[in-house]
Amino acid sequence: MQTPTRDESMTFHPKVSIDSPAIYYYYRQISEKVASMYDRKDRYYQKAKNEGFASRAVYKLLEIQKKFKIWRAGSTVLDLGCAPGGWLQILSKELGPKGKIVGIDRLPLKIHLPSNVIFIQKDFEQDLTADLEQALSGQREVDLILSDLSPDISGIAFRDTYRSYELSLKVWQVAQKFLKKNGHLVIKVFPGREVDDFKKELKKSFTRFDTFIPEATRKTSSEVYLVALGRKII
């Protein structure tokens, strides 16, 4: 099961088996402590804390917006894997009172929910069609879909990469149902051979496609963002 959060990748010793739950949680606790120590020294972490944002990931989203102009005031946006809520905070402010944001995560938010945001607490890998249709109040299509989903990190590179790829395919399935013509799609992934094939699919389905690594991304992270602009619907 994936944990759709904005936590960065955890790294375990490659020779250690994590098949045992006890070993897995032992190394997970160590990794979380290391990540916590790193966070305290990270300027984006401190900046987010000082500016009242739920996570440092807000600066990655702002970099994507600055480069690609993926939204405008009044847009309707899906934010998949939205906990702890940093992207929702930025989107709420940027889209204004006429905008609408629907966030989905199985984890609770750590923010006060803005008036133009609807939050669905549910596992992303469950069927979300009915939930999204209800949240969108009959507005079937959206302007932008964002995914900052990450799999549960095992520390085994090929396994984590493949799970990231599987989540990306699920996001694309949601986009095929709800993303409007000329709409935009942004997906966080861990690079790998399967992702290369997925990129080809997106290139055929959108008028413009780029991969992007925001400056605010941790230097130890392998994540990249797939930015697909202008959906084609034949």
Secondary structure by P-SEA (a helix, b strand, c coil): ccccccccccccccccccccaaaaaaaaaaaaaaaaaaaaacaaaaaaaaacccccaaaaaaaaaacccccccbbbbbbccccccaaaaaaaaaacccbbbbbbccccccccccccbbbbbccccccaaaaaaaaacccccccbbbbcccccccccaaaaaaaaaaaaaaaaaaaaccccccbbbbbbbcccaaaaaaaaaaaaacccccccccccccccccbbbbbbcccccc
